[in-house]
Amino acid sequence: MTAPPRTTEQSASDVRDYRTLESSPRPSGRLTKEDLDPLVKDAGEGNPAAIHNLLQMIEPVVVRYCRARMGGRDLSYLSADDVAQEVCLAVLKALPDYQDRGGSFLYLVHAIAANKVADAYRAVARDRSEPVPELPERPLVAGNEPESHALHLDLGARLGRLLASLPRVQQEILTLRIAVGFSAQETAEALGISAGNVRVTQHRALTRLRAMISDEEF
C-alpha cells in the first residue's frame, strides 16, 4: 500500500529537518527543462502527486542554495532553513500561474530563491536589535575545540569575503555548480545563459579565486 501524498504544509516543513549544508541531500536525478516540464505542468493543474514529487526534487536544491548564500548563519531571526521554506511556499504559490515561454522552471526557482535571500539580508540590515549568540548545533568533539572552531570560522569568513568580491554571476555559478551540485546545463537553465558560458565563467571565477587566495597566503 502506498502512502498518501503529503500536504503542501507537510512537504514544505521538511526543509527544517536539514541541519547543515553537508547534511542536506544533493538533488537526485536530472533537473533540466525536458525532465521538469511534464511534472511542472501536472503540478500547475493541481495534481497532488505531481506537487509532492516536484517538491521532493526542488527542496534539496533550495536548501543547499540558501545555506550556501547565507553561509550557514542565522540572520537575526531568519535562518537559511526559514528562507528555504519561504522559497518552497512561494514556488508552490506561483505554480498555477506559471506559463512555459521556452525557458526552464529552474529559472523561476532560482529567481525566487535569490530574491528571498536578498530580502533576508535587507531585513537584517533594518533590524537594529542586539543579535543573540548562536548555540552550537552539535556538541564539541575531538578536533573541534574552541581554538579549532575559531580558526574554522575565520577561514570561512575569509572565503566568504573572497567569494563576495567576485561578480554576482560568478558567485551564482559557483554556488549552483559546487554547493548545490548542478550540472553545467542545469546551471545554465537556472540562470538563463548557455552551458558554454557557465563553463567559461566558472573557470574564470576559480582562476580569480586561486589568485586571491595566493595573495592572502591561506
BAZADREN-785636 format. One line per 2 residues: number of its first residue (from 1); for each residue x, y, z of N, C-alpha, C, O. Coordinates in Angstrom, 3 decimals, m for minus. Each point is the difference from the previous one (the first is absolute). Layout:
<atoms>
NUM	X/Y/Z/X/Y/Z/X/Y/Z/X/Y/Z; ...
</atoms>
This chain:
<atoms>
1	0.858/m1.196/0.000/m0.858/1.196/0.000/0.887/1.236/0.000/0.906/0.115/0.826; m1.156/0.796/m1.734/0.800/1.207/m0.076/m0.520/1.033/0.976/m1.194/0.058/0.292
3	2.114/0.761/0.210/m0.388/1.029/0.959/m0.722/1.118/m0.727/0.331/0.290/m1.149; m1.320/0.357/1.790/m0.715/1.106/m0.644/0.923/1.182/m0.203/0.916/0.206/0.795
5	m1.137/0.586/m1.853/0.845/1.164/m0.237/m0.034/0.941/1.193/m1.034/0.154/0.650; 2.166/0.473/m0.363/0.032/0.944/1.107/m0.624/1.311/m0.425/m0.064/0.312/m1.189
7	m0.392/0.448/2.155/m0.538/1.317/m0.291/1.139/0.953/m0.287/1.162/m0.297/0.275; m1.512/1.456/m0.836/1.009/1.016/m0.286/0.736/0.402/1.265/1.220/0.163/m0.011
9	m1.977/0.002/1.128/0.618/0.419/1.240/0.982/m1.042/0.512/1.075/0.339/0.495; m1.454/m1.627/m0.619/0.894/m1.056/0.450/1.266/m0.046/m0.830/1.093/m0.154/0.547
11	m1.222/0.286/m1.864/1.166/m0.070/m0.879/0.940/1.161/0.253/1.213/m0.183/0.112; m1.777/1.380/m0.023/0.843/1.176/0.192/0.679/m0.033/1.359/1.134/0.458/0.137
13	m1.823/m1.002/0.883/0.590/m0.024/1.336/1.201/m0.921/0.079/0.812/0.131/0.916; m0.678/m1.065/m1.859/1.139/m0.916/0.006/1.316/0.744/m0.167/1.051/m0.501/0.402
15	m1.099/1.702/m0.997/1.217/0.778/m0.172/0.685/0.216/1.342/1.227/0.072/0.058; m1.993/0.031/1.016/0.561/0.277/1.311/0.792/m1.184/0.549/0.764/0.164/0.951
17	m0.930/m1.353/m1.530/0.676/m1.182/0.510/1.491/0.008/m0.308/0.760/m0.705/0.664; m0.320/1.476/m1.646/1.396/0.031/m0.376/0.750/0.932/0.940/m0.471/1.099/0.293
19	1.633/m1.531/0.180/0.724/0.774/0.996/1.172/0.791/m0.571/0.192/1.160/0.364; 0.576/m1.751/m1.231/1.157/0.682/m0.553/0.028/m0.221/m1.504/m0.687/m0.873/m0.530
21	1.496/1.685/m0.148/0.137/m0.149/m1.447/0.487/m1.398/m0.340/m0.446/m0.602/m0.977; 1.375/0.081/1.797/0.550/m1.318/m0.279/m1.032/m1.109/0.175/0.037/m1.004/m0.710
23	m0.968/1.187/1.667/m0.976/m1.057/0.265/m1.197/0.063/m0.928/m0.704/m0.997/m0.155; 0.453/2.143/m0.470/m1.140/0.090/m0.899/0.327/m0.724/m1.304/1.092/0.168/m0.541
25	m2.019/m0.964/0.036/0.299/m0.827/m1.174/0.178/0.831/m1.260/m0.609/1.059/m0.157; 1.438/m1.546/m0.721/0.107/0.612/m1.312/m1.193/m0.438/m0.838/m0.593/m1.046/0.263
27	0.237/1.842/m1.274/m1.135/m0.396/m0.834/0.256/m1.335/m0.680/1.091/m0.243/m0.516; m2.097/m0.620/0.518/0.137/m1.303/m0.647/m0.654/0.052/m1.368/m1.093/0.546/m0.151
29	1.756/m1.109/m0.839/m0.554/0.044/m1.344/0.260/1.326/m0.690/0.544/0.935/0.588; m0.942/m0.879/m1.839/0.211/1.200/m0.796/m1.136/0.986/0.212/m1.145/m0.386/0.231
31	1.489/1.680/m0.314/m1.005/1.043/0.178/m0.030/0.940/m1.205/m0.251/1.197/0.140; 0.508/m1.746/m1.307/m0.030/0.819/m1.200/m1.439/0.227/m0.444/m0.925/m0.638/0.502
33	0.752/1.538/m1.432/m1.334/0.379/m0.468/m0.804/m1.200/m0.488/m1.181/m0.135/0.321; 1.813/m0.717/m1.083/m0.732/m1.138/m0.566/m0.484/m0.966/1.084/m1.003/m0.690/m0.182
35	1.715/0.645/1.303/m0.399/m0.879/1.096/m1.063/0.642/0.883/m0.874/m0.687/0.528; 0.950/2.002/m0.370/m0.906/0.696/0.893/m1.344/0.357/m0.635/m1.026/0.003/0.682
37	1.026/0.293/m1.960/m1.203/0.532/m0.650/m1.266/m0.823/0.233/m1.014/0.575/0.397; 1.019/m1.898/m0.625/m1.235/m0.763/0.216/m0.483/0.062/1.444/m1.199/0.100/0.260
39	2.141/m0.159/0.673/m0.346/0.032/1.419/m0.556/1.362/0.391/m0.986/0.090/0.732; 1.617/0.960/m1.218/m0.453/1.357/0.307/m1.400/0.232/m0.557/m0.833/0.629/0.653
41	0.574/m1.127/m1.842/m1.318/0.163/m0.606/m1.078/m0.671/0.852/m1.040/0.599/0.275; 1.289/m1.838/0.141/m0.968/m0.718/0.829/m0.169/0.670/1.360/m1.114/0.097/0.516
43	2.228/0.366/0.065/m0.077/0.667/1.299/m0.789/1.297/m0.107/m0.782/0.331/0.891; 0.986/0.402/m1.979/m0.728/1.243/m0.198/m1.494/m0.209/m0.150/m0.791/0.902/0.274
45	0.408/m2.092/m0.708/m1.418/m0.327/m0.152/m0.597/m0.560/1.285/m1.168/m0.385/0.033; 1.985/0.340/1.035/m0.504/m0.399/1.300/0.105/m1.472/0.319/m0.628/m0.464/0.951
47	1.411/m0.294/m1.722/0.169/m1.426/0.272/0.819/m0.179/1.287/1.175/0.365/0.034; m1.790/m0.931/1.042/0.712/m0.107/1.281/1.303/m0.796/m0.089/1.003/0.381/0.603
49	m1.016/m1.486/m1.353/1.205/m0.813/m0.117/1.102/0.768/m0.718/1.169/m0.098/0.374; m1.532/0.862/m1.404/0.995/0.784/m0.727/0.578/1.103/0.881/1.200/0.271/m0.043
51	m2.059/0.368/0.847/0.471/1.037/0.921/0.986/m0.599/1.001/1.057/0.568/0.272; m1.426/m1.717/0.261/0.874/m0.692/0.955/1.356/m0.332/m0.634/1.047/0.261/0.593
53	m1.070/m0.833/m1.793/1.244/m0.390/m0.666/0.842/1.210/m0.366/1.227/m0.044/0.094; m1.879/1.125/m0.511/0.740/1.207/m0.350/0.695/0.572/1.237/1.154/0.423/m0.070
55	m1.853/m0.414/1.186/0.608/0.485/1.236/1.184/m0.867/0.411/1.024/0.504/0.461; m1.178/m1.808/m0.632/1.095/m0.914/0.322/1.239/0.304/m0.833/1.123/m0.198/0.463
57	m1.317/0.671/m1.675/1.123/0.292/m0.881/0.653/1.339/0.318/1.224/0.121/m0.049; m2.040/0.893/0.378/0.573/1.334/0.158/0.423/0.322/1.428/0.820/0.896/0.199
59	m1.351/m1.595/0.800/0.361/0.310/1.390/1.507/m0.089/0.250/0.571/0.935/0.563; 0.096/m2.030/m0.963/1.450/m0.047/0.236/0.745/1.126/m0.711/0.975/0.537/0.527
61	m1.432/m0.189/m1.707/0.627/1.088/m0.758/m0.134/1.311/0.759/0.975/0.733/0.170; m2.183/m0.445/0.282/m0.272/1.263/0.683/0.755/0.081/1.325/0.568/1.041/0.330
63	m0.562/m2.137/0.428/0.684/m0.013/1.292/1.493/0.242/m0.189/0.583/0.836/0.691; 0.034/m1.550/m1.609/1.435/0.150/m0.213/0.328/1.396/m0.514/1.016/0.580/0.385
65	m1.863/m0.039/m1.248/0.245/1.345/m0.525/m0.052/1.030/1.123/0.902/0.830/0.121; m1.953/m0.875/0.701/m0.151/0.978/1.070/1.130/m0.106/1.007/0.503/1.015/0.481
67	m0.099/m2.245/m0.158/1.087/m0.170/0.959/1.324/0.506/m0.552/0.806/0.582/0.726; m0.592/m0.807/m2.006/1.245/0.478/m0.607/0.027/1.519/m0.051/1.027/0.611/0.298
69	m2.154/0.012/m0.675/m0.042/1.459/m0.123/0.027/0.699/1.347/0.498/1.120/0.114; m1.041/m1.787/0.923/m0.052/0.618/1.319/1.117/m0.478/0.905/0.082/0.413/1.156
71	0.778/m1.279/m1.669/1.175/m0.420/0.748/m0.285/m0.845/1.217/0.841/m0.085/0.895; m2.025/m0.557/m0.830/m0.328/m0.837/1.145/m0.305/0.771/1.261/m0.095/m0.586/1.079
73	m0.063/1.926/m1.200/m0.253/0.804/1.189/m1.478/0.317/0.118/m0.745/m0.035/m0.980; 0.336/0.345/2.207/m1.308/0.576/0.226/0.133/1.508/m0.162/0.872/0.619/0.609
75	m1.728/m0.033/m1.423/m0.017/1.444/m0.141/m1.091/0.526/0.918/m1.174/0.036/m0.367; 1.578/0.376/1.575/m0.964/0.432/1.004/m0.977/m1.129/0.245/0.407/m1.095/0.389
77	m1.699/1.342/m0.611/m1.014/m1.024/0.235/m0.223/m0.868/m1.225/m0.847/m0.892/0.031; 1.581/1.127/m1.106/m0.163/m0.758/m1.233/1.169/m0.952/m0.196/1.154/0.429/0.016
79	m1.429/m1.691/m0.198/1.043/m0.965/m0.310/m0.113/m0.390/m1.464/m1.002/0.285/m0.656; 2.043/m0.943/0.150/m0.030/m0.451/m1.392/m1.159/m0.955/m0.228/m0.609/0.008/m1.070
81	0.296/m0.833/2.068/m1.098/m0.944/m0.158/m1.353/0.709/m0.037/m0.908/m0.410/m0.725; 0.785/1.481/1.518/m1.228/0.797/m0.055/m0.189/0.587/m1.395/m1.092/m0.034/m0.566
83	2.182/0.571/0.029/m0.065/0.600/m1.328/m0.308/m1.058/m1.048/m0.777/0.245/m0.923; 1.389/m1.431/1.060/m0.265/m1.085/m0.947/m1.469/m0.395/0.017/m0.581/m0.279/m1.049
85	m0.017/0.253/2.220/m1.412/m0.344/0.094/m0.853/1.056/m0.693/m0.967/m0.327/m0.688; 1.330/1.596/0.872/m0.727/1.077/m0.669/0.106/m0.144/m1.517/m0.966/0.240/m0.724
87	2.144/m0.633/0.254/0.191/m0.178/m1.442/m0.915/m1.107/m0.525/m0.671/0.177/m1.016; 0.645/m1.311/1.707/m0.842/m1.115/m0.435/m1.475/0.400/m0.048/m0.712/m0.339/m0.945
89	0.266/1.056/1.962/m1.399/0.432/0.031/m0.287/0.994/m1.126/m1.067/m0.040/m0.612; 2.028/0.936/0.342/m0.187/0.964/m1.079/m0.046/m0.694/m1.359/m0.768/0.394/m0.877
91	1.592/m1.426/0.706/m0.013/m0.763/m1.254/m1.357/m0.669/m0.191/m0.566/0.026/m1.093; 0.049/m0.622/2.161/m1.311/m0.643/m0.080/m1.093/1.011/m0.336/m0.907/m0.282/m0.783
93	1.009/1.452/1.381/m1.000/1.035/m0.256/0.037/0.470/m1.447/m1.026/0.369/m0.570; 2.228/m0.387/m0.022/0.149/0.467/m1.375/m0.399/m1.047/m1.036/m0.206/0.329/m1.168
95	0.098/m1.588/1.592/m0.253/m1.104/m0.936/m1.252/0.196/m0.872/0.088/m0.158/m1.217; m1.255/0.498/1.801/m1.211/0.081/m0.833/0.087/1.026/m1.126/m0.634/m0.166/m1.042
97	1.418/1.230/1.248/0.107/1.054/m1.010/1.230/m0.137/m0.882/0.227/0.823/m0.888; 0.582/m1.879/1.134/1.231/m0.161/m0.772/m0.317/m0.375/m1.440/m0.796/m0.901/m0.263
99	1.434/1.609/m0.665/m0.173/m0.282/m1.425/1.359/m0.282/m0.624/0.954/0.755/0.188; m0.881/m1.832/m0.920/1.243/m0.379/m0.667/0.186/0.856/m1.241/m0.736/m0.135/m0.977
101	1.721/1.015/1.026/0.306/0.866/m1.147/1.330/m0.395/m0.633/0.667/0.817/m0.636; m0.297/m2.069/0.818/1.226/m0.492/m0.622/1.168/m0.130/0.938/0.987/m0.661/m0.320
103	m1.087/1.294/1.495/1.076/m0.111/0.977/m0.211/m1.182/0.920/m0.934/m0.782/m0.179; 1.803/0.654/1.159/m0.085/m1.109/0.943/m0.676/0.446/1.292/0.123/1.155/0.408
105	m0.837/m2.076/0.230/m0.614/0.281/1.292/1.073/0.317/1.042/m0.269/0.712/0.968; 1.478/m1.234/m1.159/1.095/0.299/0.923/0.304/1.492/0.051/0.451/0.512/1.024
107	m0.697/0.183/m2.133/0.247/1.443/m0.033/m0.897/0.698/1.021/0.442/0.897/0.719; m1.718/m1.322/m0.663/m0.937/0.566/0.972/0.424/m0.347/1.424/0.002/0.868/0.872
109	0.355/m2.117/m0.631/0.412/m0.425/1.343/1.209/0.803/0.466/0.032/0.481/1.132; 0.954/m0.338/m2.002/1.201/0.754/0.368/m0.324/1.463/0.249/0.515/0.591/0.949
111	m1.359/0.003/m1.783/m0.352/1.410/0.173/m0.684/0.226/1.344/0.304/0.965/0.702; m1.222/m1.851/m0.345/m0.698/0.129/1.280/0.986/m0.167/1.150/m0.033/0.767/0.962
113	0.914/m1.768/m1.056/0.969/m0.252/1.063/0.955/1.182/0.178/0.269/0.422/1.125; 0.235/0.105/m2.228/0.922/1.135/0.075/m0.678/1.214/0.630/0.613/0.708/0.799
115	m1.868/m0.467/m1.152/m0.733/1.136/0.562/m0.266/m0.182/1.490/0.101/0.953/0.772; m0.444/m2.184/m0.365/m0.276/m0.260/1.410/1.262/0.162/0.855/m0.061/0.531/1.110
117	1.197/m0.988/m1.629/1.257/0.177/0.729/0.328/1.491/0.119/0.414/0.466/1.062; m0.600/0.277/m2.156/0.250/1.440/0.045/m0.937/0.682/0.992/0.416/0.898/0.732
119	m1.679/m1.320/m0.706/m0.960/0.561/0.960/0.442/m0.257/1.433/m0.157/0.859/0.868; 0.713/m2.053/m0.620/0.453/m0.346/1.351/1.125/0.930/0.443/0.012/0.462/1.141
121	0.934/m0.185/m2.040/1.085/0.901/0.346/m0.507/1.422/0.212/0.483/0.705/0.886; m1.455/m0.277/m1.696/m0.557/1.346/0.181/m0.743/0.104/1.327/0.066/1.029/0.673
123	m0.774/m2.096/m0.297/m0.727/0.011/1.267/0.970/0.122/1.174/m0.282/0.711/0.964; 1.409/m1.391/m1.039/0.990/0.081/1.064/0.619/1.386/0.061/0.287/0.514/1.082
125	m0.079/0.095/m2.259/0.583/1.339/m0.035/m0.919/1.013/0.685/0.469/0.989/0.563; m1.778/m1.241/m0.615/m0.961/0.907/0.643/m0.169/m0.307/1.480/m0.519/0.830/0.747
127	0.950/m2.013/m0.314/m0.180/m0.420/1.384/1.176/0.491/0.833/1.126/m0.460/m0.187; m1.376/1.388/1.104/1.066/0.580/0.817/0.126/m0.668/1.368/0.776/0.459/0.839
129	m1.523/m1.529/m0.603/0.065/m0.668/1.288/1.311/m0.744/0.141/0.664/m0.305/m0.991; m0.295/0.013/2.230/1.237/m0.721/0.250/m0.160/m1.462/m0.396/m0.985/m0.621/0.399
131	1.910/0.041/m1.166/m0.116/m1.412/m0.371/0.194/m0.906/1.208/0.772/0.301/0.910; m1.489/m1.411/m0.925/0.142/m0.989/1.075/1.072/m1.002/m0.395/m0.042/m0.529/m1.111
133	1.001/0.253/1.987/1.044/m0.980/m0.353/m0.619/m1.330/m0.391/m0.971/m0.449/0.610; 1.547/m0.185/m1.646/m0.529/m1.272/m0.476/0.582/m1.148/0.822/1.185/0.008/0.332
135	m2.017/m0.988/m0.006/0.474/m1.203/0.651/0.533/m0.968/m1.044/m0.541/m0.052/m1.104; 1.572/m0.708/1.408/0.508/m0.960/m0.979/m1.052/m1.052/m0.299/m0.728/m0.430/0.895
137	0.644/0.012/m2.168/m0.987/m0.994/m0.386/0.407/m1.394/0.430/m0.855/m0.876/0.133; 2.164/0.646/0.093/0.487/m1.320/0.420/0.966/0.183/1.154/0.656/1.039/0.080
139	m0.544/m2.005/0.814/0.954/0.119/1.098/1.428/m0.007/m0.528/0.286/m0.561/m1.057; 0.600/1.194/1.812/1.400/0.028/m0.397/0.585/m1.401/0.066/m0.256/m0.751/0.941
141	1.043/0.410/m1.953/0.659/m1.301/m0.035/1.479/0.239/m0.220/0.432/1.136/m0.198; 0.343/m2.208/0.232/1.443/0.125/m0.213/0.269/0.676/m1.326/m0.598/m0.354/m1.016
143	1.497/1.328/1.020/0.301/0.733/m1.215/m0.921/1.193/m0.198/0.139/0.748/m0.967; m1.094/m0.571/1.901/m0.920/1.127/m0.109/0.055/0.818/1.286/m1.020/0.510/0.464
145	2.214/m0.389/0.108/0.183/0.811/1.187/m0.202/1.468/m0.358/m0.011/0.350/m1.180; m0.152/0.526/2.194/m0.240/1.421/m0.289/1.017/0.617/m0.947/m0.353/0.796/m0.870
147	1.643/m1.175/1.046/1.016/0.583/m0.881/m0.217/m0.422/m1.451/0.068/0.817/m0.918; m0.332/m2.123/0.732/m0.238/m0.495/m1.361/m1.259/0.608/m0.586/m0.056/0.341/m1.181
149	m0.963/m0.210/2.039/m1.260/0.574/m0.471/0.213/1.440/m0.444/m0.543/0.418/m1.023; 1.329/0.349/1.781/0.259/1.389/m0.349/0.755/0.105/m1.315/m0.301/0.861/m0.827
151	1.295/m1.749/0.630/0.747/0.001/m1.251/m0.906/m0.327/m1.173/0.116/0.596/m1.072; m1.035/m1.563/1.284/m0.933/m0.391/m1.058/m0.909/1.166/m0.372/m0.250/0.256/m1.178
153	m0.240/0.449/2.200/m0.877/1.137/m0.263/0.754/1.099/m0.739/m0.540/0.634/m0.906; 1.798/m0.414/1.301/0.792/1.036/m0.650/0.237/m0.351/m1.461/m0.096/0.862/m0.873
155	0.408/m2.138/0.601/0.213/m0.435/m1.379/m1.275/0.161/m0.805/0.030/0.461/m1.141; m1.173/m0.850/1.751/m1.277/0.132/m0.697/m0.319/1.451/m0.323/m0.504/0.310/m1.079
157	0.805/0.582/2.031/m0.259/1.420/m0.223/0.881/0.545/m1.119/m0.454/0.800/m0.819; 1.722/m1.236/0.784/0.911/0.467/m1.040/m0.437/m0.513/m1.373/0.040/0.735/m0.986
159	m0.456/m1.997/0.934/m0.495/m0.538/m1.268/m1.268/0.732/m0.435/m0.197/0.276/m1.184; m0.659/0.035/2.163/m1.224/0.736/m0.315/0.307/1.363/m0.586/m0.655/0.434/m0.948
161	1.653/0.247/1.510/0.384/1.315/m0.530/0.558/m0.121/m1.413/m0.271/0.845/m0.853; 1.051/m1.895/0.607/0.545/m0.199/m1.337/m1.117/m0.240/m1.010/0.002/0.587/m1.082
163	m0.955/m1.447/1.432/m1.126/m0.273/m0.903/m0.806/1.262/m0.252/m0.438/0.256/m1.121; 0.244/0.537/2.182/m0.803/1.216/m0.137/0.667/1.021/m0.916/m0.665/0.889/m0.532
165	1.986/m1.019/0.347/0.710/0.945/m0.864/m0.155/m0.339/m1.477/0.353/0.804/m0.863; m0.882/m1.999/0.564/m0.213/m0.407/m1.389/m1.247/0.677/m0.567/m0.897/0.370/0.758
167	0.830/m0.204/m2.070/m1.239/0.489/m0.613/m1.161/m0.916/0.343/0.193/m1.198/0.207; m1.399/1.754/m0.145/m1.154/m0.769/0.460/m0.224/m1.277/m0.810/m0.305/m1.046/0.573
169	0.452/1.118/m1.881/m0.260/m1.188/m0.807/1.004/m1.106/0.322/m0.354/m1.179/m0.023; 1.606/1.549/0.324/0.995/m0.994/0.381/m0.352/m0.614/1.353/0.160/m1.205/0.193
171	m0.636/2.019/0.739/m0.432/m0.529/1.293/m1.134/m1.005/m0.174/0.008/m1.068/0.612; m0.986/1.417/m1.454/m1.152/m0.877/m0.197/0.411/m1.317/m0.670/m0.484/m1.071/0.366
173	1.367/1.166/m1.333/0.436/m1.215/m0.704/0.757/m0.928/0.944/m0.236/m1.208/m0.009; 1.138/1.747/0.817/0.737/m0.836/0.948/m0.939/m0.603/1.037/0.171/m1.153/0.395
175	m1.161/1.927/0.050/m0.967/m0.513/0.972/m0.789/m1.164/m0.579/m0.143/m1.042/0.640; m0.369/1.224/m1.853/m0.828/m1.038/m0.612/0.821/m1.221/m0.411/m0.453/m1.134/0.154
177	1.653/1.363/m0.672/0.811/m1.118/m0.470/0.625/m0.791/1.152/0.004/m1.231/m0.017; 0.526/1.948/1.021/0.762/m0.662/1.051/m0.857/m0.320/1.222/0.000/m1.136/0.474
179	m0.728/2.123/0.037/m0.784/m0.226/1.223/m1.272/m0.786/m0.273/m0.319/m0.941/0.727; m0.409/1.322/m1.773/m1.262/m0.675/m0.299/0.244/m1.317/m0.726/m0.735/m0.966/0.203
181	1.759/0.922/m1.047/0.305/m1.228/m0.724/m0.633/m0.084/m1.372/m0.155/m1.093/m0.544; m0.218/2.240/m0.029/m0.600/0.021/m1.332/1.036/m0.333/m1.066/1.194/0.251/0.168
183	m1.679/m0.820/m1.264/0.834/m0.165/m1.183/0.117/1.354/m0.692/m0.700/0.949/0.354; 1.588/m0.867/m1.339/0.135/1.249/m0.748/m1.306/0.346/m0.706/m0.373/1.171/m0.065
185	m0.330/m2.180/m0.467/m1.260/0.244/m0.690/m1.085/0.480/0.959/m0.748/0.922/m0.324; 0.657/m1.536/1.492/m0.993/0.414/0.990/0.287/1.421/0.482/m0.919/0.801/0.171
187	2.191/m0.496/0.044/0.382/1.348/0.412/m0.353/1.009/m1.076/m0.494/1.089/0.292; 0.752/m1.461/m1.543/m0.320/0.887/m1.115/m1.499/0.301/m0.054/m0.400/1.143/m0.223
189	m0.418/m2.163/0.426/m1.445/0.198/m0.059/m0.492/0.824/1.188/m0.942/0.781/m0.134; 1.569/m0.950/1.281/m0.399/0.772/1.175/0.335/1.474/m0.152/m0.708/0.859/0.527
191	1.788/m0.561/m1.245/0.442/1.382/m0.155/m0.395/0.618/m1.337/0.180/1.200/m0.205; m0.713/m2.004/m0.695/m0.410/0.521/m1.296/1.157/0.329/m0.914/m0.080/0.940/m0.791
193	1.171/m1.714/0.890/1.156/0.202/m0.878/0.354/m1.354/m0.615/m0.661/m1.004/0.268; 1.709/0.985/m1.096/0.378/m1.257/m0.646/0.912/m0.821/0.904/0.666/0.539/0.884
195	m0.645/m1.851/m1.115/0.872/m0.881/0.770/1.472/0.342/m0.248/0.823/m0.081/0.911; m0.501/0.462/m2.144/1.368/0.406/m0.308/0.412/1.221/0.801/1.130/0.089/0.479
197	m2.055/0.853/m0.338/0.266/1.201/0.796/0.229/m0.359/1.454/0.857/0.585/0.662; m1.624/m1.546/m0.163/0.170/m0.450/1.383/1.411/m0.549/0.200/0.670/0.350/0.972
199	m0.223/m1.199/m1.878/1.325/m0.628/0.152/1.112/1.038/m0.057/0.940/m0.045/0.794; m1.047/0.975/m1.730/1.036/1.030/m0.140/0.025/0.896/1.232/1.067/0.303/0.533
201	m2.252/0.120/m0.082/m0.079/0.891/1.156/0.463/m0.698/1.264/0.649/0.616/0.846; m0.974/m1.898/m0.708/0.453/m0.752/1.170/1.524/m0.087/0.005/0.629/0.185/1.042
203	m0.039/m0.464/m2.190/1.464/m0.078/m0.086/0.635/1.333/0.391/0.984/0.030/0.739; m1.544/1.062/m1.230/0.551/1.327/0.332/m0.152/0.290/1.490/0.903/0.557/0.625
205	m2.056/m0.940/m0.054/m0.234/0.250/1.423/0.992/m0.780/0.857/0.563/0.546/0.949; m0.345/m1.814/m1.275/0.929/m0.811/0.776/1.435/0.491/m0.150/0.770/m0.014/0.961
207	m0.413/0.447/m2.167/1.341/0.551/m0.228/0.204/1.255/0.834/1.061/0.207/0.591; m2.095/0.626/m0.552/0.091/1.233/0.791/0.084/m0.300/1.485/0.753/0.651/0.724
209	m1.523/m1.637/m0.263/0.046/m0.380/1.416/1.381/m0.534/0.376/0.532/0.335/1.058; 0.049/m1.172/m1.934/1.333/m0.542/0.292/1.013/1.120/0.143/0.858/m0.044/0.882
211	m0.951/1.047/m1.743/0.941/1.120/0.058/m0.176/0.790/1.301/0.978/0.391/0.637; m2.231/m0.165/m0.257/m0.258/0.753/1.236/0.434/m0.784/1.223/0.533/0.570/0.952
213	m0.761/m1.893/m0.973/0.420/m0.830/1.129/1.510/m0.004/0.136/0.531/0.028/1.111; 0.161/m0.062/m2.243/1.458/0.031/0.027/0.481/1.327/0.574/0.955/0.040/0.775
215	m1.621/1.042/m1.160/0.385/1.325/0.514/m0.236/0.110/1.499/0.753/0.674/0.703; m1.817/m1.347/m0.205/m0.294/0.072/1.423/0.786/m1.020/0.815/m0.075/m0.015/1.229
217	0.843/m0.850/m1.932/0.848/m0.993/0.653/m0.808/m0.875/0.960/0.301/m0.066/1.192; m1.318/m0.598/m1.715/m0.810/m0.921/0.824/0.881/m1.152/0.475/m0.475/m0.890/0.706
</atoms>
